[in-house]
Amino acid sequence: MQNKPLISILIVVYNPWEYLRNTLASCLDQTYQNTEILILDNNSSEDISQYFPTDSEQLIKIKLIKSTENLGPYRWLNKLLDEAWWSYIAIQDHDDIWHPEKLQKHIDFLEAHPKYIGCWTNTIMYYEAD
């Protein structure tokens, strides 16, 4: 994967509960695999590592940074940018799930169209109460 661009997935979390487990699974189960996942724990009152995968090959892709103060999600994204080794950045919320081919489709588009600096996809809203 050395010749493939690295995608840094940035996630700021605050008390994500079980949602983080599914979010991380959707990031790790991407068809495009040259990724790293940087998580900033925004001073959660729970140990968020309990939601991390136990598989060591998946776990190695995750880097956790802990904050001692809650500054909200957007101020911490800059800290994650400083920590990333990216060719591309993907921002993920701690309660969102990606389609398995999301990152591959983004890479294919951006590599084929270098004049664009970013792209996005449609969103399907799903609420657990429904």
A tleap script that builds the chain and sets N, CA, C and O, in Angstrom:
source leaprc.protein.ff14SB
mol = sequence {
  NMET GLN ASN LYS PRO LEU ILE SER ILE LEU
  ILE VAL VAL TYR ASN PRO TRP GLU TYR LEU
  ARG ASN THR LEU ALA SER CYS LEU ASP GLN
  THR TYR GLN ASN THR GLU ILE LEU ILE LEU
  ASP ASN ASN SER SER GLU ASP ILE SER GLN
  TYR PHE PRO THR ASP SER GLU GLN LEU ILE
  LYS ILE LYS LEU ILE LYS SER THR GLU ASN
  LEU GLY PRO TYR ARG TRP LEU ASN LYS LEU
  LEU ASP GLU ALA TRP TRP SER TYR ILE ALA
  ILE GLN ASP HIE ASP ASP ILE TRP HIE PRO
  GLU LYS LEU GLN LYS HIE ILE ASP PHE LEU
  GLU ALA HIE PRO LYS TYR ILE GLY CYS TRP
  THR ASN THR ILE MET TYR TYR GLU ALA CASP
}
set mol.1.N position { 0.826 -1.203 0.000 }
set mol.1.CA position { 0.000 0.000 0.000 }
set mol.1.C position { 0.862 1.255 0.000 }
set mol.1.O position { 0.348 2.369 0.106 }
set mol.2.N position { 2.177 1.070 -0.119 }
set mol.2.CA position { 3.076 2.210 -0.082 }
set mol.2.C position { 2.809 3.210 -1.202 }
set mol.2.O position { 3.023 4.409 -1.020 }
set mol.3.N position { 2.349 2.741 -2.348 }
set mol.3.CA position { 2.121 3.640 -3.475 }
set mol.3.C position { 0.710 4.228 -3.493 }
set mol.3.O position { 0.380 5.017 -4.378 }
set mol.4.N position { -0.110 3.855 -2.537 }
set mol.4.CA position { -1.459 4.394 -2.461 }
set mol.4.C position { -1.489 5.562 -1.485 }
set mol.4.O position { -0.823 5.518 -0.451 }
set mol.5.N position { -2.255 6.610 -1.798 }
set mol.5.CA position { -2.336 7.743 -0.881 }
set mol.5.C position { -2.927 7.324 0.472 }
set mol.5.O position { -3.842 6.503 0.541 }
set mol.6.N position { -2.380 7.907 1.536 }
set mol.6.CA position { -2.889 7.642 2.870 }
set mol.6.C position { -4.061 8.571 3.165 }
set mol.6.O position { -3.995 9.776 2.923 }
set mol.7.N position { -5.123 7.992 3.685 }
set mol.7.CA position { -6.262 8.788 4.142 }
set mol.7.C position { -6.249 8.793 5.663 }
set mol.7.O position { -6.290 7.737 6.294 }
set mol.8.N position { -6.193 9.974 6.245 }
set mol.8.CA position { -6.306 10.119 7.690 }
set mol.8.C position { -7.764 10.401 8.021 }
set mol.8.O position { -8.344 11.388 7.568 }
set mol.9.N position { -8.337 9.518 8.816 }
set mol.9.CA position { -9.727 9.677 9.251 }
set mol.9.C position { -9.698 10.353 10.617 }
set mol.9.O position { -9.112 9.827 11.563 }
set mol.10.N position { -10.324 11.506 10.716 }
set mol.10.CA position { -10.308 12.294 11.947 }
set mol.10.C position { -11.660 12.197 12.641 }
set mol.10.O position { -12.703 12.438 12.035 }
set mol.11.N position { -11.624 11.839 13.924 }
set mol.11.CA position { -12.855 11.703 14.704 }
set mol.11.C position { -12.651 12.371 16.059 }
set mol.11.O position { -11.750 11.994 16.808 }
set mol.12.N position { -13.480 13.356 16.375 }
set mol.12.CA position { -13.493 13.946 17.708 }
set mol.12.C position { -14.694 13.357 18.432 }
set mol.12.O position { -15.809 13.377 17.912 }
set mol.13.N position { -14.462 12.826 19.645 }
set mol.13.CA position { -15.541 12.155 20.363 }
set mol.13.C position { -15.741 12.770 21.742 }
set mol.13.O position { -14.816 13.298 22.360 }
set mol.14.N position { -16.973 12.681 22.192 }
set mol.14.CA position { -17.314 13.031 23.566 }
set mol.14.C position { -18.429 12.087 24.009 }
set mol.14.O position { -19.541 12.143 23.483 }
set mol.15.N position { -18.136 11.232 24.963 }
set mol.15.CA position { -19.092 10.237 25.443 }
set mol.15.C position { -19.854 9.588 24.284 }
set mol.15.O position { -21.072 9.739 24.179 }
set mol.16.N position { -19.145 8.872 23.423 }
set mol.16.CA position { -19.774 8.330 22.225 }
set mol.16.C position { -20.649 7.103 22.448 }
set mol.16.O position { -21.414 6.715 21.564 }
set mol.17.N position { -20.541 6.497 23.615 }
set mol.17.CA position { -21.277 5.283 23.923 }
set mol.17.C position { -21.040 4.227 22.850 }
set mol.17.O position { -20.001 4.232 22.190 }
set mol.18.N position { -21.983 3.336 22.678 }
set mol.18.CA position { -21.838 2.221 21.741 }
set mol.18.C position { -21.738 2.671 20.282 }
set mol.18.O position { -21.286 1.905 19.431 }
set mol.19.N position { -22.151 3.896 19.988 }
set mol.19.CA position { -22.121 4.365 18.596 }
set mol.19.C position { -20.715 4.281 18.015 }
set mol.19.O position { -20.546 3.989 16.831 }
set mol.20.N position { -19.710 4.537 18.844 }
set mol.20.CA position { -18.341 4.547 18.349 }
set mol.20.C position { -17.918 3.173 17.815 }
set mol.20.O position { -17.164 3.101 16.844 }
set mol.21.N position { -18.379 2.114 18.415 }
set mol.21.CA position { -18.022 0.765 17.956 }
set mol.21.C position { -18.425 0.576 16.488 }
set mol.21.O position { -17.627 0.085 15.690 }
set mol.22.N position { -19.654 0.961 16.126 }
set mol.22.CA position { -20.126 0.823 14.740 }
set mol.22.C position { -19.425 1.798 13.809 }
set mol.22.O position { -19.142 1.472 12.656 }
set mol.23.N position { -19.149 2.983 14.306 }
set mol.23.CA position { -18.431 3.970 13.500 }
set mol.23.C position { -17.043 3.449 13.133 }
set mol.23.O position { -16.646 3.486 11.969 }
set mol.24.N position { -16.316 2.966 14.130 }
set mol.24.CA position { -14.977 2.443 13.862 }
set mol.24.C position { -15.030 1.232 12.932 }
set mol.24.O position { -14.178 1.091 12.054 }
set mol.25.N position { -16.004 0.375 13.111 }
set mol.25.CA position { -16.140 -0.792 12.221 }
set mol.25.C position { -16.343 -0.338 10.784 }
set mol.25.O position { -15.780 -0.930 9.862 }
set mol.26.N position { -17.147 0.713 10.580 }
set mol.26.CA position { -17.386 1.176 9.208 }
set mol.26.C position { -16.138 1.822 8.614 }
set mol.26.O position { -15.948 1.780 7.398 }
set mol.27.N position { -15.293 2.414 9.438 }
set mol.27.CA position { -14.031 2.989 8.954 }
set mol.27.C position { -13.024 1.882 8.630 }
set mol.27.O position { -12.314 1.957 7.627 }
set mol.28.N position { -12.968 0.878 9.466 }
set mol.28.CA position { -12.009 -0.211 9.283 }
set mol.28.C position { -12.424 -1.194 8.189 }
set mol.28.O position { -11.573 -1.888 7.632 }
set mol.29.N position { -13.690 -1.261 7.882 }
set mol.29.CA position { -14.194 -2.190 6.874 }
set mol.29.C position { -14.268 -1.583 5.477 }
set mol.29.O position { -14.960 -2.114 4.608 }
set mol.30.N position { -13.579 -0.502 5.259 }
set mol.30.CA position { -13.561 0.134 3.949 }
set mol.30.C position { -12.825 -0.743 2.940 }
set mol.30.O position { -11.876 -1.442 3.296 }
set mol.31.N position { -13.261 -0.705 1.690 }
set mol.31.CA position { -12.542 -1.433 0.647 }
set mol.31.C position { -11.179 -0.785 0.402 }
set mol.31.O position { -10.235 -1.468 0.004 }
set mol.32.N position { -11.066 0.509 0.632 }
set mol.32.CA position { -9.780 1.201 0.566 }
set mol.32.C position { -9.147 1.112 1.952 }
set mol.32.O position { -9.709 1.610 2.928 }
set mol.33.N position { -7.987 0.485 2.037 }
set mol.33.CA position { -7.420 0.144 3.346 }
set mol.33.C position { -6.227 0.976 3.798 }
set mol.33.O position { -5.809 0.842 4.948 }
set mol.34.N position { -5.658 1.830 2.947 }
set mol.34.CA position { -4.502 2.614 3.377 }
set mol.34.C position { -4.979 3.827 4.175 }
set mol.34.O position { -5.009 4.958 3.689 }
set mol.35.N position { -5.347 3.537 5.417 }
set mol.35.CA position { -5.938 4.558 6.282 }
set mol.35.C position { -5.308 4.522 7.664 }
set mol.35.O position { -4.732 3.519 8.086 }
set mol.36.N position { -5.435 5.634 8.345 }
set mol.36.CA position { -5.166 5.726 9.770 }
set mol.36.C position { -6.376 6.410 10.383 }
set mol.36.O position { -7.045 7.208 9.726 }
set mol.37.N position { -6.657 6.097 11.644 }
set mol.37.CA position { -7.797 6.700 12.332 }
set mol.37.C position { -7.256 7.443 13.546 }
set mol.37.O position { -6.671 6.845 14.450 }
set mol.38.N position { -7.458 8.740 13.550 }
set mol.38.CA position { -7.021 9.570 14.666 }
set mol.38.C position { -8.258 10.003 15.444 }
set mol.38.O position { -9.165 10.632 14.898 }
set mol.39.N position { -8.276 9.658 16.717 }
set mol.39.CA position { -9.424 9.969 17.564 }
set mol.39.C position { -8.977 10.901 18.668 }
set mol.39.O position { -8.010 10.618 19.375 }
set mol.40.N position { -9.673 12.005 18.816 }
set mol.40.CA position { -9.436 12.885 19.947 }
set mol.40.C position { -10.602 12.756 20.915 }
set mol.40.O position { -11.745 13.073 20.585 }
set mol.41.N position { -10.292 12.289 22.102 }
set mol.41.CA position { -11.300 12.161 23.158 }
set mol.41.C position { -11.430 13.518 23.839 }
set mol.41.O position { -10.512 13.986 24.512 }
set mol.42.N position { -12.576 14.128 23.652 }
set mol.42.CA position { -12.849 15.489 24.108 }
set mol.42.C position { -13.276 15.495 25.586 }
set mol.42.O position { -14.309 16.056 25.951 }
set mol.43.N position { -12.443 14.851 26.422 }
set mol.43.CA position { -12.666 14.790 27.868 }
set mol.43.C position { -13.946 14.033 28.231 }
set mol.43.O position { -14.745 14.502 29.041 }
set mol.44.N position { -14.129 12.873 27.632 }
set mol.44.CA position { -15.289 12.022 27.934 }
set mol.44.C position { -15.238 11.556 29.381 }
set mol.44.O position { -14.170 11.466 29.986 }
set mol.45.N position { -16.406 11.264 29.919 }
set mol.45.CA position { -16.466 10.733 31.280 }
set mol.45.C position { -16.389 9.205 31.286 }
set mol.45.O position { -16.440 8.586 32.349 }
set mol.46.N position { -16.265 8.599 30.111 }
set mol.46.CA position { -16.140 7.144 30.007 }
set mol.46.C position { -14.829 6.800 29.306 }
set mol.46.O position { -14.245 7.642 28.625 }
set mol.47.N position { -14.376 5.575 29.472 }
set mol.47.CA position { -13.190 5.086 28.791 }
set mol.47.C position { -13.598 4.652 27.388 }
set mol.47.O position { -14.189 3.587 27.211 }
set mol.48.N position { -13.283 5.472 26.398 }
set mol.48.CA position { -13.755 5.179 25.043 }
set mol.48.C position { -13.021 4.004 24.403 }
set mol.48.O position { -13.509 3.443 23.422 }
set mol.49.N position { -11.867 3.620 24.933 }
set mol.49.CA position { -11.137 2.502 24.333 }
set mol.49.C position { -11.913 1.188 24.453 }
set mol.49.O position { -11.588 0.221 23.765 }
set mol.50.N position { -12.918 1.138 25.303 }
set mol.50.CA position { -13.740 -0.071 25.396 }
set mol.50.C position { -14.502 -0.352 24.096 }
set mol.50.O position { -14.972 -1.470 23.886 }
set mol.51.N position { -14.624 0.642 23.236 }
set mol.51.CA position { -15.346 0.489 21.969 }
set mol.51.C position { -14.412 0.195 20.797 }
set mol.51.O position { -14.872 0.022 19.668 }
set mol.52.N position { -13.116 0.137 21.053 }
set mol.52.CA position { -12.144 -0.138 20.004 }
set mol.52.C position { -12.183 -1.626 19.652 }
set mol.52.O position { -12.559 -2.454 20.481 }
set mol.53.N position { -11.795 -1.959 18.426 }
set mol.53.CA position { -11.729 -3.380 18.059 }
set mol.53.C position { -10.634 -4.080 18.857 }
set mol.53.O position { -9.692 -3.440 19.327 }
set mol.54.N position { -10.760 -5.375 19.005 }
set mol.54.CA position { -9.745 -6.145 19.730 }
set mol.54.C position { -8.716 -6.764 18.789 }
set mol.54.O position { -7.658 -7.207 19.234 }
set mol.55.N position { -9.015 -6.795 17.512 }
set mol.55.CA position { -8.098 -7.333 16.519 }
set mol.55.C position { -6.865 -6.427 16.433 }
set mol.55.O position { -6.995 -5.231 16.171 }
set mol.56.N position { -5.686 -6.983 16.649 }
set mol.56.CA position { -4.466 -6.170 16.701 }
set mol.56.C position { -4.139 -5.497 15.370 }
set mol.56.O position { -3.590 -4.395 15.360 }
set mol.57.N position { -4.467 -6.141 14.244 }
set mol.57.CA position { -4.209 -5.513 12.948 }
set mol.57.C position { -5.103 -4.295 12.716 }
set mol.57.O position { -4.687 -3.333 12.070 }
set mol.58.N position { -6.315 -4.333 13.235 }
set mol.58.CA position { -7.185 -3.173 13.129 }
set mol.58.C position { -6.792 -2.109 14.153 }
set mol.58.O position { -6.788 -0.915 13.853 }
set mol.59.N position { -6.470 -2.547 15.336 }
set mol.59.CA position { -6.133 -1.635 16.417 }
set mol.59.C position { -4.908 -0.787 16.104 }
set mol.59.O position { -4.809 0.355 16.553 }
set mol.60.N position { -3.987 -1.336 15.345 }
set mol.60.CA position { -2.762 -0.608 15.018 }
set mol.60.C position { -3.043 0.643 14.170 }
set mol.60.O position { -2.226 1.564 14.143 }
set mol.61.N position { -4.169 0.681 13.494 }
set mol.61.CA position { -4.525 1.838 12.671 }
set mol.61.C position { -5.080 3.004 13.494 }
set mol.61.O position { -5.230 4.111 12.976 }
set mol.62.N position { -5.382 2.763 14.764 }
set mol.62.CA position { -6.057 3.766 15.590 }
set mol.62.C position { -5.071 4.438 16.530 }
set mol.62.O position { -4.314 3.773 17.239 }
set mol.63.N position { -5.089 5.769 16.526 }
set mol.63.CA position { -4.295 6.541 17.470 }
set mol.63.C position { -5.259 7.381 18.304 }
set mol.63.O position { -6.073 8.129 17.763 }
set mol.64.N position { -5.159 7.250 19.617 }
set mol.64.CA position { -6.032 7.975 20.533 }
set mol.64.C position { -5.265 9.098 21.199 }
set mol.64.O position { -4.171 8.896 21.727 }
set mol.65.N position { -5.854 10.290 21.168 }
set mol.65.CA position { -5.315 11.464 21.859 }
set mol.65.C position { -6.374 11.898 22.856 }
set mol.65.O position { -7.543 12.052 22.503 }
set mol.66.N position { -5.963 12.096 24.100 }
set mol.66.CA position { -6.929 12.477 25.136 }
set mol.66.C position { -6.748 13.940 25.503 }
set mol.66.O position { -5.629 14.439 25.618 }
set mol.67.N position { -7.867 14.609 25.682 }
set mol.67.CA position { -7.873 16.002 26.128 }
set mol.67.C position { -8.360 16.056 27.567 }
set mol.67.O position { -9.182 15.242 27.988 }
set mol.68.N position { -7.855 17.007 28.304 }
set mol.68.CA position { -8.314 17.189 29.686 }
set mol.68.C position { -9.370 18.279 29.787 }
set mol.68.O position { -9.871 18.572 30.872 }
set mol.69.N position { -9.702 18.872 28.653 }
set mol.69.CA position { -10.793 19.849 28.647 }
set mol.69.C position { -11.625 19.685 27.376 }
set mol.69.O position { -11.115 19.292 26.327 }
set mol.70.N position { -12.901 19.993 27.493 }
set mol.70.CA position { -13.818 19.866 26.371 }
set mol.70.C position { -13.907 21.214 25.670 }
set mol.70.O position { -14.450 22.178 26.209 }
set mol.71.N position { -13.365 21.262 24.456 }
set mol.71.CA position { -13.393 22.496 23.667 }
set mol.71.C position { -14.357 22.400 22.492 }
set mol.71.O position { -14.346 23.257 21.609 }
set mol.72.N position { -15.180 21.375 22.476 }
set mol.72.CA position { -16.093 21.188 21.349 }
set mol.72.C position { -15.388 20.472 20.220 }
set mol.72.O position { -14.160 20.395 20.200 }
set mol.73.N position { -16.158 19.943 19.275 }
set mol.73.CA position { -15.562 19.099 18.238 }
set mol.73.C position { -14.701 19.841 17.227 }
set mol.73.O position { -13.705 19.290 16.758 }
set mol.74.N position { -15.044 21.042 16.886 }
set mol.74.CA position { -14.379 21.673 15.752 }
set mol.74.C position { -13.028 22.276 16.102 }
set mol.74.O position { -12.135 22.306 15.255 }
set mol.75.N position { -12.857 22.749 17.307 }
set mol.75.CA position { -11.553 23.286 17.699 }
set mol.75.C position { -10.502 22.180 17.752 }
set mol.75.O position { -9.323 22.436 17.508 }
set mol.76.N position { -10.916 20.954 18.069 }
set mol.76.CA position { -9.961 19.852 18.165 }
set mol.76.C position { -9.591 19.270 16.811 }
set mol.76.O position { -8.595 18.554 16.710 }
set mol.77.N position { -10.356 19.552 15.771 }
set mol.77.CA position { -9.983 19.035 14.449 }
set mol.77.C position { -8.617 19.557 14.015 }
set mol.77.O position { -7.860 18.839 13.361 }
set mol.78.N position { -8.297 20.795 14.370 }
set mol.78.CA position { -6.979 21.335 14.031 }
set mol.78.C position { -5.866 20.547 14.705 }
set mol.78.O position { -4.820 20.325 14.095 }
set mol.79.N position { -6.064 20.121 15.942 }
set mol.79.CA position { -5.077 19.294 16.634 }
set mol.79.C position { -4.881 17.972 15.886 }
set mol.79.O position { -3.754 17.507 15.718 }
set mol.80.N position { -5.975 17.381 15.446 }
set mol.80.CA position { -5.871 16.126 14.697 }
set mol.80.C position { -5.147 16.326 13.368 }
set mol.80.O position { -4.398 15.449 12.937 }
set mol.81.N position { -5.360 17.459 12.720 }
set mol.81.CA position { -4.636 17.748 11.472 }
set mol.81.C position { -3.131 17.777 11.712 }
set mol.81.O position { -2.354 17.320 10.873 }
set mol.82.N position { -2.722 18.315 12.859 }
set mol.82.CA position { -1.300 18.354 13.190 }
set mol.82.C position { -0.728 16.950 13.400 }
set mol.82.O position { 0.459 16.729 13.160 }
set mol.83.N position { -1.537 16.020 13.835 }
set mol.83.CA position { -1.096 14.660 14.135 }
set mol.83.C position { -1.128 13.728 12.922 }
set mol.83.O position { -0.522 12.656 12.952 }
set mol.84.N position { -1.816 14.119 11.876 }
set mol.84.CA position { -2.067 13.238 10.731 }
set mol.84.C position { -0.863 13.151 9.792 }
set mol.84.O position { -0.087 14.097 9.652 }
set mol.85.N position { -0.734 11.981 9.152 }
set mol.85.CA position { 0.289 11.736 8.128 }
set mol.85.C position { -0.378 11.590 6.760 }
set mol.85.O position { 0.020 10.719 5.987 }
set mol.86.N position { -1.324 12.366 6.455 }
set mol.86.CA position { -2.264 12.213 5.374 }
set mol.86.C position { -1.786 12.676 4.001 }
set mol.86.O position { -0.960 13.578 3.860 }
set mol.87.N position { -2.339 12.024 3.023 }
set mol.87.CA position { -2.400 12.556 1.668 }
set mol.87.C position { -3.778 13.182 1.487 }
set mol.87.O position { -3.946 14.188 0.797 }
set mol.88.N position { -4.771 12.542 2.141 }
set mol.88.CA position { -6.147 13.030 2.131 }
set mol.88.C position { -6.706 12.957 3.554 }
set mol.88.O position { -6.240 12.184 4.391 }
set mol.89.N position { -7.704 13.773 3.791 }
set mol.89.CA position { -8.376 13.820 5.093 }
set mol.89.C position { -9.833 13.414 4.905 }
set mol.89.O position { -10.483 13.822 3.942 }
set mol.90.N position { -10.332 12.612 5.829 }
set mol.90.CA position { -11.766 12.284 5.895 }
set mol.90.C position { -12.215 12.573 7.326 }
set mol.90.O position { -11.614 12.080 8.281 }
set mol.91.N position { -13.248 13.355 7.468 }
set mol.91.CA position { -13.758 13.703 8.798 }
set mol.91.C position { -15.005 12.871 9.060 }
set mol.91.O position { -15.921 12.809 8.241 }
set mol.92.N position { -15.012 12.242 10.211 }
set mol.92.CA position { -16.098 11.335 10.576 }
set mol.92.C position { -16.634 11.737 11.950 }
set mol.92.O position { -15.856 12.042 12.854 }
set mol.93.N position { -17.943 11.739 12.109 }
set mol.93.CA position { -18.554 11.938 13.417 }
set mol.93.C position { -18.614 10.606 14.145 }
set mol.93.O position { -18.670 9.550 13.514 }
set mol.94.N position { -18.602 10.653 15.467 }
set mol.94.CA position { -18.508 9.406 16.238 }
set mol.94.C position { -19.770 8.553 16.194 }
set mol.94.O position { -19.773 7.430 16.698 }
set mol.95.N position { -20.830 9.065 15.606 }
set mol.95.CA position { -22.071 8.274 15.526 }
set mol.95.C position { -22.534 8.067 14.090 }
set mol.95.O position { -23.708 7.784 13.850 }
set mol.96.N position { -21.622 8.205 13.139 }
set mol.96.CA position { -21.959 8.021 11.731 }
set mol.96.C position { -21.356 6.715 11.214 }
set mol.96.O position { -20.369 6.211 11.749 }
set mol.97.N position { -21.968 6.189 10.174 }
set mol.97.CA position { -21.510 4.954 9.549 }
set mol.97.C position { -21.318 5.215 8.060 }
set mol.97.O position { -22.157 5.848 7.420 }
set mol.98.N position { -20.217 4.729 7.517 }
set mol.98.CA position { -19.919 4.897 6.108 }
set mol.98.C position { -20.253 3.642 5.313 }
set mol.98.O position { -20.153 2.521 5.811 }
set mol.99.N position { -20.649 3.860 4.070 }
set mol.99.CA position { -20.775 2.765 3.112 }
set mol.99.C position { -19.381 2.180 2.895 }
set mol.99.O position { -18.414 2.941 2.876 }
set mol.100.N position { -19.236 0.879 2.733 }
set mol.100.CA position { -17.907 0.252 2.625 }
set mol.100.C position { -17.033 0.769 1.482 }
set mol.100.O position { -15.809 0.670 1.559 }
set mol.101.N position { -17.632 1.318 0.427 }
set mol.101.CA position { -16.841 1.800 -0.711 }
set mol.101.C position { -16.662 3.311 -0.721 }
set mol.101.O position { -16.154 3.863 -1.697 }
set mol.102.N position { -17.066 3.984 0.339 }
set mol.102.CA position { -17.007 5.445 0.383 }
set mol.102.C position { -15.600 5.981 0.077 }
set mol.102.O position { -15.429 6.791 -0.834 }
set mol.103.N position { -14.614 5.536 0.827 }
set mol.103.CA position { -13.272 6.085 0.655 }
set mol.103.C position { -12.681 5.724 -0.703 }
set mol.103.O position { -11.984 6.544 -1.301 }
set mol.104.N position { -12.939 4.530 -1.200 }
set mol.104.CA position { -12.433 4.153 -2.522 }
set mol.104.C position { -13.011 5.058 -3.601 }
set mol.104.O position { -12.295 5.485 -4.506 }
set mol.105.N position { -14.297 5.350 -3.507 }
set mol.105.CA position { -14.930 6.234 -4.498 }
set mol.105.C position { -14.360 7.652 -4.416 }
set mol.105.O position { -14.166 8.306 -5.441 }
set mol.106.N position { -14.095 8.120 -3.208 }
set mol.106.CA position { -13.493 9.450 -3.052 }
set mol.106.C position { -12.089 9.490 -3.651 }
set mol.106.O position { -11.754 10.412 -4.394 }
set mol.107.N position { -11.275 8.495 -3.329 }
set mol.107.CA position { -9.909 8.437 -3.862 }
set mol.107.C position { -9.926 8.350 -5.380 }
set mol.107.O position { -9.183 9.067 -6.051 }
set mol.108.N position { -10.754 7.492 -5.918 }
set mol.108.CA position { -10.841 7.353 -7.379 }
set mol.108.C position { -11.168 8.693 -8.026 }
set mol.108.O position { -10.552 9.075 -9.021 }
set mol.109.N position { -12.137 9.405 -7.461 }
set mol.109.CA position { -12.529 10.700 -8.033 }
set mol.109.C position { -11.399 11.718 -7.902 }
set mol.109.O position { -11.037 12.368 -8.883 }
set mol.110.N position { -10.844 11.862 -6.711 }
set mol.110.CA position { -9.825 12.886 -6.485 }
set mol.110.C position { -8.542 12.610 -7.262 }
set mol.110.O position { -7.904 13.546 -7.746 }
set mol.111.N position { -8.160 11.367 -7.387 }
set mol.111.CA position { -6.961 11.035 -8.159 }
set mol.111.C position { -7.192 11.275 -9.656 }
set mol.111.O position { -6.259 11.649 -10.367 }
set mol.112.N position { -8.402 11.070 -10.135 }
set mol.112.CA position { -8.721 11.286 -11.550 }
set mol.112.C position { -8.977 12.759 -11.876 }
set mol.112.O position { -8.923 13.158 -13.039 }
set mol.113.N position { -9.254 13.557 -10.857 }
set mol.113.CA position { -9.575 14.973 -11.061 }
set mol.113.C position { -8.735 15.841 -10.114 }
set mol.113.O position { -9.267 16.371 -9.139 }
set mol.114.N position { -7.452 15.990 -10.382 }
set mol.114.CA position { -6.566 16.703 -9.448 }
set mol.114.C position { -6.889 18.184 -9.261 }
set mol.114.O position { -6.374 18.814 -8.338 }
set mol.115.N position { -7.729 18.742 -10.119 }
set mol.115.CA position { -8.085 20.162 -9.943 }
set mol.115.C position { -9.036 20.365 -8.758 }
set mol.115.O position { -9.204 21.490 -8.286 }
set mol.116.N position { -9.655 19.291 -8.280 }
set mol.116.CA position { -10.563 19.379 -7.130 }
set mol.116.C position { -9.786 19.126 -5.838 }
set mol.116.O position { -8.905 18.268 -5.785 }
set mol.117.N position { -10.129 19.884 -4.806 }
set mol.117.CA position { -9.442 19.708 -3.524 }
set mol.117.C position { -10.265 18.886 -2.531 }
set mol.117.O position { -9.784 18.569 -1.443 }
set mol.118.N position { -11.482 18.546 -2.891 }
set mol.118.CA position { -12.315 17.766 -1.982 }
set mol.118.C position { -13.563 17.267 -2.671 }
set mol.118.O position { -13.890 17.687 -3.781 }
set mol.119.N position { -14.253 16.371 -2.004 }
set mol.119.CA position { -15.525 15.871 -2.499 }
set mol.119.C position { -16.329 15.356 -1.314 }
set mol.119.O position { -15.795 15.179 -0.219 }
set mol.120.N position { -17.599 15.121 -1.538 }
set mol.120.CA position { -18.468 14.618 -0.483 }
set mol.120.C position { -19.537 13.744 -1.102 }
set mol.120.O position { -19.628 13.618 -2.323 }
set mol.121.N position { -20.342 13.143 -0.249 }
set mol.121.CA position { -21.391 12.252 -0.733 }
set mol.121.C position { -22.728 12.652 -0.134 }
set mol.121.O position { -22.808 13.493 0.761 }
set mol.122.N position { -23.765 12.032 -0.648 }
set mol.122.CA position { -25.084 12.229 -0.047 }
set mol.122.C position { -25.128 11.548 1.311 }
set mol.122.O position { -24.299 10.694 1.626 }
set mol.123.N position { -26.094 11.940 2.089 }
set mol.123.CA position { -26.276 11.379 3.428 }
set mol.123.C position { -27.624 10.700 3.507 }
set mol.123.O position { -28.626 11.211 3.007 }
set mol.124.N position { -27.636 9.548 4.137 }
set mol.124.CA position { -28.901 8.880 4.444 }
set mol.124.C position { -29.091 9.017 5.943 }
set mol.124.O position { -28.283 8.515 6.724 }
set mol.125.N position { -30.137 9.684 6.339 }
set mol.125.CA position { -30.398 9.887 7.766 }
set mol.125.C position { -31.137 8.682 8.320 }
set mol.125.O position { -32.105 8.199 7.734 }
set mol.126.N position { -30.662 8.213 9.452 }
set mol.126.CA position { -31.277 7.095 10.138 }
set mol.126.C position { -31.273 7.417 11.623 }
set mol.126.O position { -30.233 7.760 12.185 }
set mol.127.N position { -32.394 7.313 12.240 }
set mol.127.CA position { -32.492 7.570 13.670 }
set mol.127.C position { -32.855 6.281 14.380 }
set mol.127.O position { -33.781 5.579 13.975 }
set mol.128.N position { -32.128 5.972 15.433 }
set mol.128.CA position { -32.322 4.719 16.151 }
set mol.128.C position { -33.766 4.565 16.643 }
set mol.128.O position { -34.281 3.449 16.707 }
set mol.129.N position { -34.413 5.665 16.987 }
set mol.129.CA position { -35.784 5.601 17.488 }
set mol.129.C position { -36.772 5.146 16.425 }
set mol.129.O position { -37.861 4.667 16.743 }
set mol.130.N position { -36.385 5.300 15.147 }
set mol.130.CA position { -37.259 4.891 14.053 }
set mol.130.C position { -37.118 3.414 13.795 }
set mol.130.O position { -37.778 2.878 12.904 }
savepdb mol mol.pdb
quit
